[in-house]
Amino acid sequence: MQVTSKSEIMMLEELSRAARQVADSVAPSIVRLGRGRRVATAIVIADGRLLTNAHSVYDDTMSIRTVDGRTLETRVVGTDVDGDVAVLAADGVGPALAFAAQVPAIGSPVFALGMGRGGARLTFGLVSSVGVPFHGPRGRRTGGALEHTAPLAPGSSGSALVDASGRLIGINTQRLGSGFYLALAADEALRARIDRLASGESVERPRLGIAIVPSWVAQRMRSAVGLAPREGLLVREVEPGSPASTAGILVGDLLVGLDGRTLTDPDDLADAIDAAAGTLELRLLRGEAELTLPVPMVTP
């Protein structure tokens, strides 16, 4: 039988006290978002303003439930779908949760706090990695995220990741499996986007308006119909009225280059679009024929 030492007991008691203090200070700033099975969490960040994940917002108006049991209505103020953040408005919520001064380092202790059916839910973990590439709901890569080990239950999207002082360091967004979770780091770049959203300005990034198949799948598909394998992104859908549609891109085209960049994975395409201005020069294969198409981009 293993006996816990006095120092270990004291450490556990200290952690327990810290957890209770964080729960008491942060819980009033957390609300449950949605109803039934479509639930998430939102964080009060200013008077009448809430922050959550864009993928958790499924209607222009949604109900929220506060930690003291009140049910309120909220409306969407601004969204950044690719960045997976949204700001909502609601009266009678608060207090606002303060942001931490800086993003934590690897090994820093963190608490995740969301709202379950029975009220506030708190878990403890450590920051396991920083600057992790994050892909939003439409598959677009954006910035870096915090990887941590504080367990998240279903309905925790949009919940708060806070430091030992109860200050916001991240917005939980994904469960990675094997005990690891992702949170959007509440750094200066994200806070600037949040300010834009809170003022009613939604964030839109330039996009071609296509759905694509990854290079390794595209090579197999081309080989299956007798075409020479070639690295590139296979177009499986073109959005009507989009820059891609205007330029004449067709389903089945293989995109191989954009503005001098070789396209081998979806991140290459997003990076090229973000770096470009005006008209893009797109190289593609249509069957065995190689074409170059000008694509006029519209800045949102």
C-alpha angles and dihedrals in degrees: 000000000000115000118211111231123235091247091053091050090050091049091051091048090051091050090049092052091049091049092051091049091050092047093049094048100039104036095076088058094055127082135183111242125209134358141268114358094341098078135137139156132261131196126221105233101165141359105307094352129112131188126212142143117290090226089062094058110090101157139033090243124033137170124247132195120212126216090255091057103259120141115216137172123241134188133206115260102175139346138201103192097180091048090044097229132119135179120217132191126225135156121232099028128125174323101267118240113238120234120238117248094238144009111267125248128240110288095028115140115246139181125213114209125185140146122266128181090273096047134265118012122198130188133176131225147135133259104257099180141000133208092031113170110250128203118204128219092281092048097256118144116234132175126306130303137203118252113207143164103230103123118244123204124206109288093038096112107124094019123141126264107199138177126240089277092056095250121142115257101158150001113238112233115154142030108218097190127238090069099301128117137186128228127181104244112244092225128146093274093054092044090053090053091047090053089053092049093046089056090056099262116130117209118234124178124206112268138175095225099237139121114222142196117228119256097253091052091045091054092053092048093050091049090050091060095042099261122135111263113252133171113249145097117285116219112229099167137021120200112229113247093014125129088257092054092046091051092052100250110162136203107267095034115132112222110213105163142014125191092339095314122118113234115220103140137019092259089061089057094048092047092050092049093048092050095047131088128195116346122011125211109226125193118201144162118234101190102312096332118100116217136182117213130185110228115198107212123207115214109225 
